[in-house]
Amino acid sequence: MYVLGVDFGGGASKATLLEETGKVVATATSEYKTITVGENGREQNPEDWYNATKENIRAVINKSKINGKEIAALCFDAATHTAVLTDENGKPVMNSVYWTDTRSVKEKKYLEENYGKEIFRKFKHNVDTIWTLPQLMWVKENKPEEWKRVKRITFAKDYVRGKFTGDFVTDYIEAEGSMLFDYDTMRWDEKFISLIGITEENLPKIVTPLTVTGKVKKEIAEEFGFDENVKVICGATDTAMEVFAAGAIKKGQTTLKLATAGRICVVNDKLAPDKNVINYSHVIKGLYYPGTATKSCAASLRWFRDAFGGDYAEYDEEAKKIPVGSDGLIFHPYLSGELTPYANPMLKGSFTGITGAHTKGHFARAVMEGVAMSMKDCKDYLDGLGVKIESAFIIGGGAKSDVWSGMIADALQIKLVKTENNDSSFGSAMLAGIAAGFFKDPEEAIEKCSVKTGEILPDKERGEKYAKLFIRYKKIQKALEEIYNA
């Protein structure tokens, strides 16, 4: 028997087929676009997620040559904060505002000035444009015709799963990213949902990630050959699944994520409320994975690829030829504003120090180094809170690059541990495996499925060079921030 995990990331969906022994049998990936609207708008089409899901499921079944009836359970995950607004027939009334969208600056300011302390107390986060509440306030104000048609508000993974089962639920980890969910009462907050003129009836029922949400629809079962009793569980957010997939299941274990966004998450047995720390529950009850974040991590390199051509393998080869510091070329990866430690959606990306001697290889390396500097900003903030990190599991698409991973290890001066599989679809597959009875709990799932493949150790000499580069990086950020804020 097998289980299937499907992820919807910032630029692509991935499916992982896992067999009962814990071995990955097949994977498939399908890209889709984030739609840019004006200078600050970022949207995705929910139907792109659904179509990518179906494409990937067909691909893993064909690759593995299994019968669809051999799949015992399904689990989906996706980037949090991303609301899907649907009409009375369950059809989206518009594209989803993606979490990197920064059009809700006015709404952010209103919430800060009028409810800032209460929001921080209830939702454990400062107000920012990344959260669902200010995004929904923006939609209500700027898309009144679409807003009139909204009957249900759900989230990315829950929308796709609902297309498979017809359910209308979400998990509490997803809800924690909405700025509509009270951490202490574990319920939708009546006061703040009323700010946008909705009630609990418009929002999904809150369940656990392992909750079986329903049976697949007859047409879905026929399309993929599923047994009608295949288990479909709620699932959780992509980062929760990545932290689990990497094997960070004990207090103090750390993950460093090089994906669309960059994260450093430290597993803890309590929340860490702080203006620059993002707090979420772990899939293991009683644990959390508070951490810092940079908005445009691997997204920066994908932007560079899409804008200027080439591919990631080429960038690695070219970057190897360029010295530390890219001969004075510095990149700031603030393509959608920035989170830690600036919490400023108005920041912009920049290349500085350009000369006629710089090549495409210099620019590619500068993008990688700029992200490394941003991740150093994240680590330094945790250092300031007394959270000392000496090693971390490195995860995300960027972790496939030994060149880039090496820059991160050198810049942060920490050991990075590599594992064979660590993406969120793998985590979702393991969670589905628990639901199917393959593994009794998350600990056994990690024991049977996770394989360490190596370590990347920091180089002290290169680290000293990056420390000097970081001083310049910070000075440039400070000099440009005033311009962007204006």
C-alpha positions in Angstrom: 0.0 0.0 0.0 1.0 3.6 -0.5 0.2 7.2 0.6 0.4 10.4 -1.2 1.4 13.9 -0.1 0.8 17.0 -2.3 2.2 20.5 -1.7 1.4 23.8 -3.2 4.4 26.1 -2.9 5.1 29.6 -4.0 5.9 28.6 -7.6 5.1 24.9 -8.0 3.2 21.9 -6.7 4.9 18.7 -5.8 3.5 15.2 -5.2 5.4 12.5 -3.3 4.3 8.8 -3.3 5.4 6.9 -0.2 5.2 3.2 0.3 4.5 1.4 3.6 8.2 0.8 4.3 8.9 4.6 4.3 10.6 4.6 0.9 9.8 7.3 -1.7 8.5 5.6 -4.8 7.9 8.5 -7.1 7.6 12.3 -7.2 6.3 14.8 -9.7 6.4 18.6 -9.9 4.4 21.2 -11.9 5.1 24.9 -11.9 2.5 27.7 -12.0 2.8 31.5 -12.0 2.4 34.1 -9.4 0.5 37.0 -11.1 1.9 40.5 -10.6 -0.7 43.2 -10.4 0.8 46.7 -10.5 3.8 47.3 -8.3 2.7 45.6 -5.1 0.0 43.1 -6.0 0.8 39.3 -6.0 -2.0 36.8 -6.8 -2.4 33.2 -7.7 -5.2 31.4 -9.5 -6.7 28.6 -7.3 -7.5 26.6 -10.4 -3.8 26.4 -11.1 -3.3 24.6 -7.8 -6.1 22.1 -8.6 -4.9 21.4 -12.1 -1.3 21.0 -10.9 -2.5 18.6 -8.3 -4.3 16.4 -10.8 -1.3 16.5 -13.2 1.1 15.4 -10.4 -1.1 12.6 -9.1 -1.4 11.2 -12.6 2.3 11.5 -13.0 3.3 9.6 -9.8 0.7 6.9 -10.6 2.1 6.5 -14.1 5.7 6.6 -13.0 5.3 4.0 -10.2 2.9 1.9 -12.3 0.7 1.3 -9.3 -3.1 0.9 -9.2 -4.9 4.0 -7.7 -6.7 1.6 -5.3 -3.4 0.9 -3.6 -3.2 4.5 -2.3 -4.5 4.4 1.3 -4.5 8.0 2.2 -4.0 11.6 0.8 -2.7 14.7 2.5 -2.3 18.3 1.1 -0.4 21.2 2.3 0.3 24.8 1.1 1.7 28.2 2.0 -0.4 29.7 4.7 -2.2 33.1 4.8 -3.6 32.5 1.3 -7.4 32.9 1.4 -9.7 31.6 -1.3 -12.9 33.5 -1.6 -15.8 31.4 -3.0 -19.4 32.0 -4.0 -22.4 29.9 -3.1 -21.4 27.2 -5.6 -17.9 27.0 -4.2 -16.3 28.8 -7.2 -13.6 31.4 -6.5 -14.9 34.9 -7.1 -11.4 36.2 -7.9 -7.7 35.2 -7.8 -6.3 34.6 -4.3 -4.2 37.4 -2.8 -0.9 35.7 -2.1 0.9 36.2 1.1 3.7 38.3 -0.6 1.2 40.9 -1.7 1.8 44.3 -0.1 -1.3 46.3 -1.2 -2.8 46.2 2.3 -0.4 48.8 3.8 -3.3 51.1 4.6 -5.2 48.3 6.3 -2.1 47.3 8.2 -1.7 50.8 9.5 -5.3 51.0 10.6 -5.1 47.7 12.5 -1.8 48.7 14.2 -3.2 52.1 15.3 -6.6 50.8 16.6 -6.0 47.2 17.6 -2.2 46.6 17.7 -1.8 45.4 21.3 -5.0 43.3 21.3 -3.9 41.6 18.0 -0.5 40.8 19.4 -2.1 39.4 22.6 -4.6 37.2 20.8 -2.7 36.3 17.6 0.9 36.3 18.9 2.1 38.4 15.9 2.5 42.0 14.9 0.2 43.3 12.2 1.7 42.9 8.7 0.5 42.7 5.1 1.3 39.0 5.1 -1.6 38.0 7.3 -5.1 37.2 5.9 -7.1 39.8 7.9 -5.5 42.9 6.3 -5.7 41.2 2.9 -9.4 40.6 3.3 -10.0 44.2 4.5 -8.2 45.3 1.3 -10.4 43.1 -0.9 -13.6 44.3 0.8 -12.5 48.0 0.2 -11.1 47.6 -3.3 -13.1 44.7 -4.8 -16.7 45.4 -3.6 -18.4 43.6 -6.4 -16.4 40.4 -5.8 -16.8 40.8 -2.0 -20.6 40.8 -2.3 -20.5 37.4 -3.9 -18.3 35.8 -1.1 -20.1 33.1 0.8 -17.2 31.1 2.1 -13.6 31.9 2.9 -11.2 29.0 2.9 -7.4 28.5 2.4 -5.2 27.2 -0.4 -4.8 23.5 0.6 -8.3 23.4 2.0 -9.8 24.6 -1.3 -8.0 21.9 -3.3 -8.9 19.2 -0.8 -12.5 20.4 -0.8 -12.6 19.9 -4.6 -11.7 16.3 -3.9 -14.1 15.6 -0.9 -16.6 18.5 -0.7 -15.5 19.3 2.9 -15.3 22.7 4.4 -12.7 22.5 7.2 -9.2 23.7 8.0 -6.6 22.8 10.7 -5.6 25.0 13.6 -2.0 25.6 12.3 -3.5 27.1 9.1 -5.9 29.2 11.2 -3.0 30.6 13.2 -1.8 32.3 10.0 -5.1 34.2 9.4 -5.0 36.8 12.2 -8.6 35.7 12.8 -7.9 32.8 15.2 -7.4 33.2 18.9 -4.5 31.1 20.0 -5.7 30.8 23.6 -9.3 29.9 22.9 -8.5 27.9 19.8 -11.5 29.5 18.0 -12.2 32.0 15.3 -12.3 35.4 17.0 -15.7 36.9 16.9 -14.6 40.5 17.2 -12.0 40.4 14.4 -14.1 38.4 11.9 -16.9 40.9 12.4 -14.4 43.7 11.3 -14.8 42.3 7.8 -18.5 41.6 8.1 -18.5 37.9 8.3 -19.4 35.2 10.8 -18.1 31.7 11.7 -20.6 30.3 9.2 -18.4 31.9 6.4 -15.3 30.2 7.8 -14.2 26.5 7.8 -14.6 24.3 10.8 -11.3 23.9 12.7 -9.9 20.4 13.1 -6.5 18.7 13.7 -4.1 18.0 10.8 -4.7 14.3 11.1 -8.5 14.6 11.0 -10.1 12.5 8.2 -12.2 15.1 6.4 -14.3 12.9 4.1 -14.5 10.5 1.2 -13.3 11.4 -2.3 -16.1 12.4 -4.7 -17.2 9.7 -7.2 -15.8 11.5 -10.2 -12.4 11.9 -8.5 -12.3 8.2 -7.5 -13.0 7.3 -11.1 -10.5 9.7 -12.6 -7.5 8.3 -10.6 -8.8 4.8 -9.8 -8.9 5.5 -6.1 -10.8 3.3 -3.7 -13.9 5.2 -2.5 -12.7 4.7 1.1 -9.3 6.2 0.6 -8.6 8.4 3.6 -8.2 12.1 3.0 -6.8 14.0 6.0 -6.9 17.7 6.6 -3.1 18.3 6.5 -1.4 21.5 7.6 0.8 24.3 6.3 3.9 23.9 4.1 6.4 25.0 6.7 4.9 22.8 9.4 5.3 19.9 7.0 8.9 20.8 6.1 9.9 21.1 9.8 8.4 17.6 10.3 9.9 16.2 7.1 13.4 17.4 8.0 13.2 15.5 11.3 13.0 18.5 13.6 10.7 16.9 16.2 12.5 17.7 19.4 13.0 20.9 21.4 16.0 22.8 20.2 16.2 21.2 16.8 16.4 23.8 14.0 15.5 24.0 10.3 16.9 26.5 7.8 14.7 26.8 4.8 15.7 28.0 1.3 12.4 28.0 -0.4 10.1 30.7 -1.9 10.6 32.3 1.5 13.5 31.8 3.8 12.9 30.6 7.4 15.0 29.7 10.5 12.7 27.8 12.8 13.7 26.4 16.3 11.4 23.8 17.8 10.3 24.8 21.3 7.7 23.7 23.9 6.3 27.2 24.1 5.5 30.2 21.9 7.9 33.1 21.5 5.8 36.2 21.0 8.0 38.9 19.5 7.5 41.5 16.8 9.9 39.7 14.4 9.2 36.1 15.3 6.5 34.1 13.5 4.8 31.6 15.8 3.1 28.4 14.7 2.2 25.1 16.3 4.2 21.9 15.4 2.3 18.8 14.1 3.4 17.2 17.4 1.0 18.4 20.1 2.7 20.6 22.7 5.5 21.7 20.4 5.9 24.9 18.3 8.3 26.1 15.7 8.8 29.8 16.2 11.2 31.4 13.8 12.4 34.4 11.7 11.7 34.9 8.1 12.9 36.6 4.9 10.2 37.0 2.2 12.1 36.4 -1.1 14.6 33.6 -0.7 14.6 31.1 -3.6 11.9 33.4 -5.1 14.8 35.8 -5.7 16.7 33.3 -7.8 13.6 32.2 -9.7 12.9 35.9 -10.4 16.4 36.3 -11.8 16.0 33.2 -13.9 12.7 34.3 -15.3 13.8 37.8 -16.0 17.3 37.2 -17.4 17.3 33.6 -18.6 19.5 30.6 -17.8 19.0 27.8 -15.3 20.0 26.9 -11.8 22.8 24.5 -12.8 24.3 27.3 -14.9 24.2 29.7 -12.0 26.0 27.2 -9.7 28.8 26.7 -12.2 29.2 30.5 -12.8 29.0 31.3 -9.1 31.9 29.0 -8.4 34.1 31.1 -10.5 33.3 34.4 -8.7 35.0 35.3 -5.4 33.2 35.9 -2.1 31.6 39.3 -2.2 31.0 39.1 -6.0 33.7 41.7 -6.6 31.7 44.4 -4.8 28.2 43.6 -6.3 25.6 43.4 -3.5 22.0 42.3 -3.8 19.2 43.0 -1.3 16.4 40.4 -1.8 13.4 42.6 -0.8 11.3 41.9 -3.8 8.1 41.9 -1.7 9.2 44.0 1.2 10.9 42.3 4.1 10.1 40.6 7.4 12.9 39.9 9.9 14.3 42.2 11.3 12.7 45.2 9.5 9.0 44.2 9.3 8.7 46.7 6.4 6.6 45.9 3.3 7.9 49.1 1.6 11.5 47.8 1.2 12.5 47.0 -2.4 15.1 44.8 -3.9 18.3 46.3 -5.2 21.7 45.7 -6.9 24.4 48.1 -5.8 28.0 48.5 -6.7 27.6 47.5 -10.4 30.6 48.1 -12.7 31.4 47.2 -16.3 33.4 44.3 -15.1 30.5 42.4 -13.7 29.1 39.4 -15.6 25.9 37.4 -15.4 27.8 35.0 -13.1 28.5 37.9 -10.7 24.8 38.8 -10.6 23.8 35.2 -10.0 26.3 34.9 -7.1 25.2 38.2 -5.7 21.6 37.0 -5.6 22.7 34.0 -3.7 24.9 36.0 -1.3 22.2 38.6 -0.8 19.8 35.9 0.4 22.6 34.6 2.6 23.0 38.1 4.1 19.2 38.2 4.7 19.4 34.8 6.4 22.2 36.1 8.6 19.9 39.0 9.6 17.4 36.4 10.7 20.0 34.4 12.7 21.5 37.5 14.3 18.0 38.4 15.5 17.6 35.0 17.2 21.1 35.4 18.7 19.9 38.7 20.2 17.0 36.8 21.8 19.4 34.4 23.4 18.6 31.6 20.9 21.9 30.2 19.9 22.1 28.0 16.8 25.1 25.8 16.0 23.5 23.5 13.4 20.4 23.2 11.4 18.6 20.9 8.9 18.8 22.6 5.6 15.5 22.3 3.6 13.8 23.7 0.5 14.5 23.8 -3.2 17.6 26.0 -2.7 19.1 23.3 -0.5 19.7 21.2 -3.7 22.5 23.6 -4.5 25.7 22.8 -2.6 27.2 26.1 -3.8 24.4 28.1 -2.3 24.2 26.0 0.8 27.9 26.5 1.3 27.5 30.3 1.2 24.8 30.0 3.9 26.9 27.9 6.1 29.9 30.2 5.7 27.8 33.4 6.2 26.0 32.1 9.3 28.9 30.0 10.6 26.8 27.0 11.4 26.8 23.4 10.4 24.1 22.4 7.9 22.7 18.8 7.9 21.3 17.5 4.7 18.6 14.8 4.4 17.5 12.8 1.4 13.9 14.0 1.5 12.8 17.1 3.4 10.2 19.0 1.3 6.7 19.6 2.5 5.0 17.0 0.2 7.3 14.4 1.9 6.1 15.6 5.3 2.5 15.4 4.1 3.0 11.9 2.8 4.4 10.9 6.2 1.4 12.4 7.9 -0.8 10.5 5.6 1.2 7.4 6.5 0.3 7.9 10.2 -3.4 8.2 9.2 -3.1 5.0 7.2 -1.5 3.1 10.0 1.9 2.8 8.4 3.5 4.6 11.4 2.2 4.9 14.9 3.3 8.5 15.4 5.5 11.3 14.0 8.6 9.9 15.8 8.3 6.5 14.1 7.6 8.1 10.8 10.9 10.0 11.0 12.7 6.9 12.2 11.5 4.9 9.2 11.6 7.5 6.5 14.3 10.1 7.1 17.8 9.6 5.8 20.7 11.9 6.5 22.9 12.3 3.5 25.7 14.6 4.7 26.9 17.8 6.4 28.1 21.2 5.2 30.6 22.7 7.6 31.4 26.4 7.7 34.7 27.8 6.5 36.1 30.3 9.0 38.1 32.4 6.5 35.1 32.8 4.2 33.0 33.5 7.2 35.2 36.5 8.1 34.8 37.9 4.6 31.1 37.5 4.8 31.1 39.3 8.2 32.7 42.3 6.5 30.3 42.1 3.6 27.4 42.1 6.0 28.5 45.4 7.5 28.2 47.0 4.0 24.9 45.2 3.3 23.4 46.7 6.5 24.6 50.2 5.7 23.1 50.1 2.2 19.8 48.8 3.6 19.7 51.7 6.1 20.5 54.2 3.4 17.8 53.0 1.0 15.1 52.4 3.5 14.3 56.2 3.8 13.9 56.4 0.1 11.5 53.4 -0.1 9.5 54.6 2.9 8.9 57.9 1.1 
